[in-house]
Amino acid sequence: MSAFESLTPLRPDVWAAGNLTTTVQFNLSAEIEADVLCRVLNLFAMQYLIPCQLAARQVADSLEIQVQVSKLSWHRAQVIAEKMRNLISVLDVQLADAQHPAQVQSYA
């Protein structure tokens, strides 16, 4: 393997191995700080998850972040959302199934 090739490790969801996976959208509201986007994305990187869509914009005095991740179980998405909620700069986290947008779960 050369230095330019990378191994993509898969990290299975051992707590919910039998659960179906879906595309989950994380909608966050956070304080405007230079490192908040890095901290949020690091939660995905630690689990070898790569977002399929990412958007961030400043609205008034907060930063609105939307992250979509595919092939994620609902349980794993909830665990990640709880970790996001524990970040000091994050004000609110909402989960939505991107395939069924009516299903929303909020964490304040």
C-alpha positions in Angstrom: 0.0 0.0 0.0 1.5 3.3 -1.0 1.3 6.5 1.0 -1.4 7.8 -1.2 -3.8 4.9 -0.7 -6.0 4.9 2.4 -7.7 2.2 4.2 -11.4 3.0 4.9 -12.2 1.2 8.1 -15.8 0.4 8.8 -17.0 0.9 12.3 -20.2 -1.2 12.8 -22.9 -0.1 15.2 -22.6 -2.9 17.7 -25.4 -1.5 19.9 -27.9 -1.7 17.1 -26.5 -4.1 14.5 -29.9 -5.3 13.5 -31.5 -1.9 13.0 -32.2 -0.4 9.6 -30.1 2.4 8.4 -31.3 5.7 6.9 -30.1 9.1 5.9 -30.2 11.4 9.0 -30.2 15.1 9.0 -28.7 17.0 12.0 -30.0 20.6 12.4 -27.9 22.5 14.8 -28.0 26.0 16.2 -24.7 27.1 17.8 -22.9 30.2 19.1 -20.7 31.9 16.6 -17.3 30.6 17.4 -14.4 29.8 15.1 -14.0 26.2 16.2 -17.7 25.0 16.6 -17.9 23.6 13.1 -14.7 21.6 13.6 -15.9 20.3 17.0 -19.2 19.1 15.4 -17.5 17.4 12.4 -15.0 15.7 14.7 -17.9 13.7 16.3 -18.5 12.1 12.9 -14.7 11.7 12.1 -14.1 9.8 15.3 -16.6 7.2 14.1 -15.3 7.1 10.5 -18.5 8.7 9.2 -18.4 11.1 6.3 -21.3 13.5 5.9 -22.9 13.4 2.4 -24.1 17.0 2.8 -23.0 19.9 4.9 -24.2 23.5 5.1 -23.4 26.3 7.6 -24.6 29.9 7.7 -24.6 32.8 10.1 -28.1 33.9 11.1 -28.2 37.0 13.3 -26.2 36.0 16.4 -26.0 32.2 15.8 -24.6 29.7 13.4 -27.1 27.3 11.7 -25.5 24.0 10.7 -27.1 21.2 8.7 -25.3 17.9 8.3 -26.6 14.8 6.5 -25.1 11.4 7.0 -26.3 8.3 5.2 -26.3 4.7 6.3 -26.8 5.6 9.9 -29.1 3.8 12.4 -31.5 6.0 14.3 -30.0 4.9 17.6 -26.5 5.9 16.5 -27.8 9.3 15.3 -29.4 9.9 18.7 -26.1 9.1 20.5 -24.2 11.5 18.2 -26.9 14.2 18.8 -26.5 13.8 22.6 -22.7 14.3 22.2 -23.4 17.4 20.1 -25.7 18.7 22.8 -22.9 18.4 25.3 -20.7 20.8 23.3 -20.7 24.1 25.1 -21.2 26.2 22.0 -24.2 24.2 20.7 -27.6 25.7 21.6 -30.0 23.2 20.0 -29.9 19.9 18.1 -32.7 18.5 16.0 -32.7 15.2 14.2 -34.7 14.4 11.1 -35.0 11.4 8.9 -34.0 12.8 5.5 -36.2 10.2 3.8 -39.2 11.0 6.0 -38.9 14.7 7.0 -42.0 14.7 9.2 -40.1 12.7 11.8 -38.2 15.2 13.9 -36.7 14.8 17.3 -35.5 17.9 19.2 -32.8 18.2 21.9 -32.8 21.5 23.7 
